[in-house]
């Protein structure tokens, strides 16, 4: 999961890991949609799938609710 990479003990500056991950899009290895899945959709589906209120009170609460309520494959 991307979020575990950002917070990994050997990442001194998390802004760099995001830029490094985006290079996959720049290099044509990921589409922007695949990058969104990698950095957001997969994590939301994992956590909110087990606990629909997991993102309540966070800045991504609305997006997470929309994503979880959408049919699979609709994002």
CNS distance restraints for C-alpha pairs under 8 A (distance, minus, plus):
assign (resid   1 and name CA) (resid   5 and name CA) 6.86 0.50 0.50
assign (resid   1 and name CA) (resid  38 and name CA) 7.42 0.50 0.50
assign (resid   1 and name CA) (resid  39 and name CA) 7.75 0.50 0.50
assign (resid   1 and name CA) (resid  42 and name CA) 7.82 0.50 0.50
assign (resid   1 and name CA) (resid  43 and name CA) 7.02 0.50 0.50
assign (resid   2 and name CA) (resid   6 and name CA) 6.46 0.50 0.50
assign (resid   2 and name CA) (resid  38 and name CA) 6.52 0.50 0.50
assign (resid   2 and name CA) (resid  39 and name CA) 5.56 0.50 0.50
assign (resid   3 and name CA) (resid   7 and name CA) 6.43 0.50 0.50
assign (resid   3 and name CA) (resid  39 and name CA) 7.14 0.50 0.50
assign (resid   3 and name CA) (resid  43 and name CA) 7.77 0.50 0.50
assign (resid   4 and name CA) (resid   8 and name CA) 5.91 0.50 0.50
assign (resid   5 and name CA) (resid  11 and name CA) 7.89 0.50 0.50
assign (resid   5 and name CA) (resid  17 and name CA) 7.77 0.50 0.50
assign (resid   6 and name CA) (resid  11 and name CA) 6.78 0.50 0.50
assign (resid   6 and name CA) (resid  14 and name CA) 5.44 0.50 0.50
assign (resid   6 and name CA) (resid  17 and name CA) 6.11 0.50 0.50
assign (resid   6 and name CA) (resid  18 and name CA) 7.40 0.50 0.50
assign (resid   7 and name CA) (resid  11 and name CA) 6.83 0.50 0.50
assign (resid   7 and name CA) (resid  14 and name CA) 7.02 0.50 0.50
assign (resid  11 and name CA) (resid  17 and name CA) 7.36 0.50 0.50
assign (resid  13 and name CA) (resid  17 and name CA) 7.33 0.50 0.50
assign (resid  14 and name CA) (resid  18 and name CA) 6.66 0.50 0.50
assign (resid  15 and name CA) (resid  19 and name CA) 6.48 0.50 0.50
assign (resid  16 and name CA) (resid  20 and name CA) 6.06 0.50 0.50
assign (resid  17 and name CA) (resid  21 and name CA) 6.03 0.50 0.50
assign (resid  18 and name CA) (resid  22 and name CA) 6.22 0.50 0.50
assign (resid  19 and name CA) (resid  23 and name CA) 6.53 0.50 0.50
assign (resid  20 and name CA) (resid  24 and name CA) 7.57 0.50 0.50
assign (resid  21 and name CA) (resid  25 and name CA) 7.87 0.50 0.50
assign (resid  22 and name CA) (resid  26 and name CA) 6.59 0.50 0.50
assign (resid  22 and name CA) (resid  35 and name CA) 7.52 0.50 0.50
assign (resid  23 and name CA) (resid  27 and name CA) 5.89 0.50 0.50
assign (resid  24 and name CA) (resid  28 and name CA) 6.23 0.50 0.50
assign (resid  24 and name CA) (resid  29 and name CA) 5.12 0.50 0.50
assign (resid  24 and name CA) (resid  30 and name CA) 5.55 0.50 0.50
assign (resid  25 and name CA) (resid  29 and name CA) 5.78 0.50 0.50
assign (resid  25 and name CA) (resid  30 and name CA) 4.71 0.50 0.50
assign (resid  25 and name CA) (resid  31 and name CA) 5.74 0.50 0.50
assign (resid  25 and name CA) (resid  32 and name CA) 6.43 0.50 0.50
assign (resid  25 and name CA) (resid  35 and name CA) 7.12 0.50 0.50
assign (resid  30 and name CA) (resid  34 and name CA) 5.61 0.50 0.50
assign (resid  30 and name CA) (resid  35 and name CA) 6.05 0.50 0.50
assign (resid  31 and name CA) (resid  35 and name CA) 6.22 0.50 0.50
assign (resid  32 and name CA) (resid  36 and name CA) 6.21 0.50 0.50
assign (resid  33 and name CA) (resid  37 and name CA) 6.31 0.50 0.50
assign (resid  34 and name CA) (resid  38 and name CA) 6.10 0.50 0.50
assign (resid  35 and name CA) (resid  39 and name CA) 6.06 0.50 0.50
assign (resid  36 and name CA) (resid  40 and name CA) 5.49 0.50 0.50
assign (resid  36 and name CA) (resid  41 and name CA) 6.33 0.50 0.50
assign (resid  37 and name CA) (resid  41 and name CA) 4.36 0.50 0.50
assign (resid  37 and name CA) (resid  42 and name CA) 5.47 0.50 0.50
assign (resid  38 and name CA) (resid  42 and name CA) 6.06 0.50 0.50
assign (resid  38 and name CA) (resid  43 and name CA) 7.89 0.50 0.50
assign (resid  39 and name CA) (resid  43 and name CA) 7.16 0.50 0.50
assign (resid  40 and name CA) (resid  44 and name CA) 6.16 0.50 0.50
assign (resid  41 and name CA) (resid  45 and name CA) 6.11 0.50 0.50
assign (resid  41 and name CA) (resid  67 and name CA) 7.47 0.50 0.50
assign (resid  42 and name CA) (resid  46 and name CA) 6.16 0.50 0.50
assign (resid  43 and name CA) (resid  47 and name CA) 6.19 0.50 0.50
assign (resid  44 and name CA) (resid  48 and name CA) 5.55 0.50 0.50
assign (resid  44 and name CA) (resid  49 and name CA) 7.51 0.50 0.50
assign (resid  44 and name CA) (resid  64 and name CA) 6.11 0.50 0.50
assign (resid  44 and name CA) (resid  67 and name CA) 7.73 0.50 0.50
assign (resid  44 and name CA) (resid  68 and name CA) 7.59 0.50 0.50
assign (resid  45 and name CA) (resid  49 and name CA) 5.20 0.50 0.50
assign (resid  45 and name CA) (resid  67 and name CA) 7.80 0.50 0.50
assign (resid  45 and name CA) (resid  68 and name CA) 6.52 0.50 0.50
assign (resid  46 and name CA) (resid  50 and name CA) 6.72 0.50 0.50
assign (resid  47 and name CA) (resid  51 and name CA) 6.13 0.50 0.50
assign (resid  47 and name CA) (resid  52 and name CA) 7.67 0.50 0.50
assign (resid  47 and name CA) (resid  54 and name CA) 6.43 0.50 0.50
assign (resid  48 and name CA) (resid  52 and name CA) 4.33 0.50 0.50
assign (resid  48 and name CA) (resid  53 and name CA) 6.54 0.50 0.50
assign (resid  48 and name CA) (resid  54 and name CA) 5.50 0.50 0.50
assign (resid  48 and name CA) (resid  55 and name CA) 7.17 0.50 0.50
assign (resid  48 and name CA) (resid  64 and name CA) 7.57 0.50 0.50
assign (resid  48 and name CA) (resid  68 and name CA) 7.04 0.50 0.50
assign (resid  49 and name CA) (resid  68 and name CA) 7.33 0.50 0.50
assign (resid  52 and name CA) (resid  65 and name CA) 7.78 0.50 0.50
assign (resid  52 and name CA) (resid  68 and name CA) 7.86 0.50 0.50
assign (resid  55 and name CA) (resid  60 and name CA) 6.72 0.50 0.50
assign (resid  55 and name CA) (resid  61 and name CA) 4.99 0.50 0.50
assign (resid  55 and name CA) (resid  64 and name CA) 6.80 0.50 0.50
assign (resid  56 and name CA) (resid  61 and name CA) 5.24 0.50 0.50
assign (resid  57 and name CA) (resid  61 and name CA) 6.36 0.50 0.50
assign (resid  60 and name CA) (resid  64 and name CA) 5.93 0.50 0.50
assign (resid  61 and name CA) (resid  65 and name CA) 6.14 0.50 0.50
assign (resid  62 and name CA) (resid  66 and name CA) 6.25 0.50 0.50
assign (resid  63 and name CA) (resid  67 and name CA) 6.09 0.50 0.50
assign (resid  64 and name CA) (resid  68 and name CA) 6.09 0.50 0.50
assign (resid  65 and name CA) (resid  69 and name CA) 6.05 0.50 0.50
assign (resid  66 and name CA) (resid  70 and name CA) 6.14 0.50 0.50
assign (resid  67 and name CA) (resid  75 and name CA) 7.16 0.50 0.50
assign (resid  70 and name CA) (resid  74 and name CA) 6.24 0.50 0.50
assign (resid  70 and name CA) (resid  75 and name CA) 7.41 0.50 0.50
